[in-house]
Amino acid sequence: MLINLTTQLQQATHELKNKFLESTPPEDARDSEFFQKVKSETDPLFKLAERWEEEALAAVKERKILVHPQQVEATRENFELILLHSYYIDVKEKRFMEIVQAIDYVCDQVRHSSF
């Protein structure tokens, strides 16, 4: 289950990266229609990140993966950051890519260290 969620999280990360690279900042980020669109499109991804964190923390506790709990929590936070930044385009590309790289690193660690 955790490996599947990790793969989904990593795929979503790369889709958000592409969205970030191909998008332009919204005309009016305070527009309620834009907000509703973002909310409806991001809700499933926020839930994915939450489920992944729960599964990963349980695996850490049971010593099934060799990752620190802080890395798991930071990965969820980082995923939520890029999720929002990919819609609002309000961070420099270099910083966005650093966050993506951090997510990939932890996801790879989870995948390669699971027993």
TIVEXVO-674871 format. One record per residue (C-alpha): residue in three letters; chain; x, y, z. Coordinates in steps of 0.05 Angstrom, whole numbers. Layout:
BEGIN
ALA|A|X|Y|Z
...
This chain:
BEGIN
MET|A|0|0|0
LEU|A|55|50|19
ILE|A|95|36|-44
ASN|A|32|48|-86
LEU|A|17|114|-49
THR|A|90|135|-56
THR|A|87|123|-131
GLN|A|22|163|-136
LEU|A|53|220|-95
GLN|A|115|221|-139
GLN|A|74|220|-203
ALA|A|30|277|-177
THR|A|93|316|-159
HIS|A|118|311|-231
GLU|A|51|330|-259
LEU|A|50|391|-214
LYS|A|121|407|-236
ASN|A|99|406|-309
LYS|A|39|449|-292
PHE|A|84|499|-257
LEU|A|132|502|-316
GLU|A|77|509|-368
SER|A|31|558|-332
THR|A|30|633|-322
PRO|A|8|668|-259
PRO|A|-68|676|-255
GLU|A|-97|743|-275
ASP|A|-135|751|-209
ALA|A|-116|699|-157
ARG|A|-171|727|-111
ASP|A|-225|709|-161
SER|A|-276|662|-128
GLU|A|-284|621|-192
PHE|A|-209|609|-195
PHE|A|-208|591|-121
GLN|A|-264|540|-131
LYS|A|-227|509|-190
VAL|A|-163|503|-149
LYS|A|-201|475|-90
SER|A|-236|421|-131
GLU|A|-173|401|-168
THR|A|-128|400|-106
ASP|A|-174|366|-55
PRO|A|-158|295|-79
LEU|A|-83|311|-78
PHE|A|-86|338|-7
LYS|A|-121|274|13
LEU|A|-68|233|-23
ALA|A|-13|269|16
GLU|A|-50|258|81
ARG|A|-59|183|68
TRP|A|14|177|46
GLU|A|38|211|110
GLU|A|-5|166|154
GLU|A|20|103|120
ALA|A|92|125|119
LEU|A|92|145|192
ALA|A|61|78|211
ALA|A|116|43|170
VAL|A|170|84|205
LYS|A|140|67|273
GLU|A|140|-7|255
ARG|A|211|-1|227
LYS|A|189|-24|158
ILE|A|224|35|124
LEU|A|289|70|141
VAL|A|264|142|139
HIS|A|259|192|196
PRO|A|189|216|217
GLN|A|212|288|204
GLN|A|227|271|132
VAL|A|157|243|123
GLU|A|125|305|154
ALA|A|169|351|113
THR|A|152|314|49
ARG|A|78|323|61
GLU|A|88|397|75
ASN|A|132|404|13
PHE|A|80|369|-30
GLU|A|26|416|-5
LEU|A|72|475|-21
ILE|A|83|455|-93
LEU|A|10|438|-99
LEU|A|-8|510|-85
HIS|A|52|540|-121
SER|A|34|503|-184
TYR|A|-32|541|-188
TYR|A|-11|609|-161
ILE|A|59|610|-192
ASP|A|85|652|-135
VAL|A|154|624|-123
LYS|A|218|624|-163
GLU|A|230|564|-208
LYS|A|295|546|-173
ARG|A|260|541|-105
PHE|A|203|501|-135
MET|A|252|451|-165
GLU|A|289|445|-99
ILE|A|224|425|-65
VAL|A|208|375|-120
GLN|A|278|345|-112
ALA|A|268|339|-37
ILE|A|202|302|-48
ASP|A|234|256|-98
TYR|A|291|240|-51
VAL|A|246|219|6
CYS|A|199|180|-41
ASP|A|260|143|-69
GLN|A|284|129|2
VAL|A|216|100|21
ARG|A|214|56|-41
HIS|A|285|30|-34
SER|A|286|20|41
SER|A|220|-16|50
PHE|A|223|-87|76
